Amino acid sequence: MASRRGDGTPTFIEQARRGQLIECTIDLISAKGYPATSLAAIAERAGLSKAAVLYHFASKDNLARATLAHVIERFTAYVDEKVAAAPDPRAAVVAYVRAMIGYQRDNRRHVRVITEMLLDDADGTRLKNPGGHDTAGRWNALADLLTAGQQAGVFREFDPPTVALAIGGAIDGVVAHWLVHPETDLDAAADELETFTLYAVERRGGTA
């Protein structure tokens, strides 16, 4: 087993092994659920001993938290990249909505990890920790985009955090439906969510 550097940071080999274990955990949680995913199963899937897994992650909970953080980081980076490429505040909000749907459409395993980790195991609908769904401040980021649109004069006056929560709830609702009904056309849903969002925030008829 490669040892850590003198400053305590993982070596390249250790980072690669940790990444492998996280990917195995994503596979198992997305397929079997979090409660049914054991360290022994993760070790078997990775071709390692349970002791080797514990060398990198002290417990199943630590590995699960690292896995969730990895998924959220990838998700956030994707959305941030799409938003940053938008030419104006209106386009940035549209990019946000479409990126939120697009990433989840293309990364169903990651969506399963998020829902398994953040929702109550009993029925998959109640939050384990109220407010926990706002991981990485995603609705705060949307609220900032809405505020920028107001400052640019393209959006009407409203409370950005409240509207961000409403838009975010609509996105979550569509994705939750898709998880149960995979035949749902998420591209068509993204079109509708774009229309829904712009209708909610844009100035209309000369009113503020």
C-alpha positions in Angstrom: 0.0 0.0 0.0 1.5 3.4 -1.0 2.0 5.7 1.9 0.8 9.3 2.1 3.2 12.1 1.4 5.0 13.8 4.3 2.4 16.6 4.3 -0.4 14.0 4.8 -1.9 14.5 1.3 -2.8 11.4 -0.7 -0.4 10.1 -3.4 -1.4 9.9 -7.0 -2.0 6.1 -6.5 -4.1 6.8 -3.5 -6.2 9.4 -5.3 -6.8 6.9 -8.1 -7.8 4.2 -5.7 -10.2 6.6 -3.8 -11.7 7.6 -7.2 -12.2 3.9 -8.0 -13.9 3.3 -4.7 -16.2 6.2 -5.2 -17.2 5.0 -8.7 -17.9 1.5 -7.2 -20.0 3.1 -4.5 -22.0 5.2 -7.1 -22.7 1.9 -9.1 -23.9 0.1 -6.0 -26.0 2.8 -4.4 -27.7 3.6 -7.7 -28.5 -0.1 -8.3 -29.2 -1.4 -4.7 -29.9 1.7 -2.6 -27.8 3.1 0.2 -28.9 0.8 3.0 -28.2 -2.3 1.0 -24.7 -1.1 0.0 -22.1 -2.5 2.4 -18.4 -2.0 2.6 -17.9 -5.7 1.8 -19.9 -5.2 -1.4 -17.9 -2.1 -2.4 -14.6 -4.0 -1.7 -15.7 -6.9 -3.8 -16.7 -4.7 -6.7 -13.4 -2.9 -6.5 -11.4 -6.2 -6.2 -10.0 -5.1 -2.8 -10.2 -6.3 0.8 -12.5 -4.6 3.2 -9.3 -3.5 5.1 -8.0 -1.8 2.0 -11.3 0.2 1.7 -11.0 1.2 5.3 -7.5 2.4 4.7 -8.9 5.0 2.3 -12.2 5.7 4.1 -12.6 5.0 7.8 -16.2 4.0 7.5 -19.1 3.4 5.1 -20.5 6.8 6.1 -17.2 8.5 5.3 -17.1 6.8 1.9 -20.8 7.7 1.2 -20.2 11.3 2.1 -17.2 11.5 -0.2 -19.3 9.9 -2.9 -22.1 12.4 -2.5 -19.5 15.3 -2.5 -18.0 14.0 -5.7 -21.4 13.8 -7.4 -22.4 17.2 -6.3 -19.1 18.7 -7.4 -19.4 17.2 -10.9 -23.1 18.4 -11.1 -22.2 21.9 -9.9 -19.2 22.2 -12.2 -21.3 21.2 -15.2 -24.1 23.8 -14.4 -21.5 26.5 -13.7 -19.8 25.9 -17.0 -23.0 26.2 -19.0 -24.1 29.3 -17.1 -20.7 31.0 -17.5 -20.9 30.5 -21.3 -24.3 32.4 -21.5 -24.0 35.8 -23.1 -26.6 37.7 -20.9 -28.6 37.3 -17.7 -31.7 35.9 -19.5 -29.6 33.3 -21.3 -27.9 32.5 -18.1 -31.2 31.6 -16.4 -32.2 29.5 -19.4 -28.8 27.8 -19.3 -29.2 27.0 -15.7 -32.6 25.4 -16.1 -31.5 23.3 -19.1 -28.2 22.3 -17.5 -30.0 21.1 -14.4 -32.2 18.9 -16.5 -29.5 17.9 -19.0 -27.0 16.7 -16.4 -29.5 14.6 -14.6 -30.8 13.1 -17.8 -27.2 12.0 -18.8 -26.2 11.0 -15.3 -29.0 8.9 -13.9 -26.6 7.1 -11.5 -25.6 10.4 -9.9 -29.3 11.4 -9.4 -29.9 8.1 -7.7 -27.0 8.7 -5.3 -28.3 12.2 -4.5 -31.9 11.0 -3.8 -30.7 8.0 -1.8 -28.4 10.1 0.4 -30.7 13.1 0.9 -34.2 11.6 1.1 -35.7 9.5 3.8 -35.1 5.8 3.2 -38.7 4.8 4.3 -40.5 6.2 1.2 -38.0 8.3 -0.7 -40.0 11.5 -0.5 -39.3 13.1 2.9 -36.0 15.0 3.4 -33.7 13.5 6.0 -32.5 17.0 6.9 -34.8 19.9 6.0 -33.0 22.2 3.6 -30.5 19.5 2.8 -31.7 19.4 -0.8 -30.1 22.9 -1.3 -26.7 21.2 -1.5 -23.9 23.5 -2.6 -26.3 26.5 -2.5 -27.8 25.6 -5.9 -30.9 27.6 -5.3 -28.8 30.5 -4.0 -26.9 30.4 -7.2 -30.2 30.6 -9.2 -31.4 33.5 -7.0 -28.2 35.3 -7.8 -28.9 34.8 -11.6 -32.4 36.2 -11.1 -31.1 39.2 -9.2 -28.6 39.9 -12.1 -31.5 39.8 -14.5 -33.4 42.3 -12.4 -30.4 44.6 -12.3 -30.1 44.4 -16.0 -33.8 45.4 -16.4 -34.9 42.2 -18.2 -36.7 40.7 -15.3 -39.7 42.0 -13.3 -39.5 42.9 -9.6 -39.9 39.8 -7.3 -38.2 38.1 -4.4 -35.3 36.1 -6.0 -34.9 33.5 -3.3 -38.7 32.7 -3.4 -38.8 32.4 -7.1 -35.6 30.4 -7.2 -37.2 27.9 -4.8 -40.3 27.7 -7.0 -38.2 27.1 -10.2 -36.0 24.6 -8.3 -39.0 22.8 -7.0 -40.4 22.5 -10.5 -37.1 21.0 -11.7 -37.0 18.6 -8.9 -40.6 17.5 -9.5 -39.9 16.8 -13.2 -36.8 14.8 -12.4 -38.6 12.8 -9.6 -41.3 11.9 -12.0 -38.7 10.8 -14.6 -37.0 8.5 -12.1 -40.3 6.7 -11.6 -41.3 7.0 -15.3 -38.1 6.8 -17.4 -40.1 7.0 -20.6 -40.7 10.7 -19.7 -39.2 13.0 -22.5 -36.8 15.2 -20.5 -35.9 17.2 -23.5 -39.6 18.2 -24.0 -39.8 18.8 -20.2 -36.8 21.1 -20.4 -38.6 23.1 -23.1 -41.6 23.5 -20.9 -39.5 24.4 -17.8 -37.8 27.1 -19.9 -41.1 28.6 -20.9 -42.4 28.3 -17.3 -39.4 30.1 -15.9 -39.3 32.9 -18.4 -43.0 33.5 -18.0 -42.5 33.7 -14.3 -39.6 36.2 -14.3 -39.7 38.4 -17.5 -41.3 41.8 -17.7 -44.6 41.6 -19.5 -46.9 44.3 -20.8 -44.7 47.1 -19.5 -45.3 46.2 -15.9 -42.6 45.9 -13.3 
